[in-house]
Amino acid sequence: MRKALSWPARLIAINAGEDGSVVVGKMLDKATYAFGYNAQAGEYRDLTSQGVIDPMTHDVAYQSLLLDHRRLLHGRIVEAIELLFAEQLPEWIDRLAHHAVRAGDDLASTWAA
């Protein structure tokens, strides 16, 4: 998921006059989804607390997904975390368990233990 979002984030950074690769690299170094680059302010922050990511909009979009699509999304997030952070999985165990349980398949028994 984060890898898929790296291209739009790179473009936003470039449009703001920054090095897109550097900005995306710093964003990927953080374990929280809300950490990012606020191009308007020119700083790295928790974008939810700044109002860049609106929790209500996020929740409404998520709730509008069919249950099967939610499960698929969570399964893909588990796969992405395993791939992108293979060397750091202990740091991601809570997120892996969260998404694995919501994926509703055999992943839950692996990561929720």
N, C-alpha and C positions, 0 to 999 in steps of 0.2 A: 504494500500500500504506500509506504513512504517513498519507495523507489519510483512508483508511478507519479507521485506528486512532486518529484524532484525537478522534472522538466518545467512545469508551470512556475515553480519557485525560482528556478534559474532565470527564466524569462523576466519575471518581476524584478529580480535583482539587477539584471542587465539593463532593463528599462530605467532603473533608478541610478544607473551609472556605477554599479558595483560589479565585482568579479563573481559571476554566477556560480562557478565551481567552488569558490571559497565559501560563499553564503550557504550553499547546499551542504557542503562538508560540515560546517559548524552546526547546521540544523540536524544532520544525521548523527552527530556525536551525542546528542541528548536523547534520553530514553522516553521523554514525554512527547505526546503528539502535539500538544499545544505550543511547544517552544518553536519559535520561528523568527524570521526577520521582518520587522515592520519597516517597509520601504519608505513610507511617508515620514516616519520619525528617524529613520536611519540607525535603528538599534535592534539588538536581539532581545527578545522578551517572551514571557508567557502571553501569547496572543489572545487567549480567552480573557485574561484579566484586563487587557487593553481594549477589549471589545471588537477586535479584528475577527475573531472566531466567536460567533454568537452561540452559546450553548442551547438556546431555544431552537434556533434554526437547525442546528445539528440534530437535536432530538426529534424535531418534526420530520426531517428528512429520513432519519433512521426508522421512525415509527411508520412511515409511509411504505416501507419495503415489505413485500410479502415475506412470510416466515421462511420459506425455502430460500429466498434471496438473502435474507439475513444470515441463515446458516452457511450458505455458500461464501458470503463475504467474510464471516468469522473464520471459516476454514482457510480461505486464501490469506488472511492476515497471519494465521499460525504459520503457514508455509513461508510467507515472506519474512517473518521474524526468524524462523529457523535458518533460512538461507542467508539473510543479511547479517545476522548476529550470531552465527554458528559458534564463534569463539567466546561469546559473552552470554550464553543461554542462562546461566544461573542468575544473572542480573535481570533477565526478562521472564522469570518463572511465573510471577504473578500475572503478567499480561498474557503469557501463553495459556495459563490455566483459565483465565477469564474468557478468552476467545475460543479455546477448545471446548469448554462447557457449552458455550452458545452455538458452536458448530454442530453439536448434537450427534457426534459420531465417536469412533474409537479414540479420537484425540483426547477426549475428556479423561479417559482412564490413564493416559500417559502423563498428562500435565497437571491434572487436578489432585494427584496423590501427594 
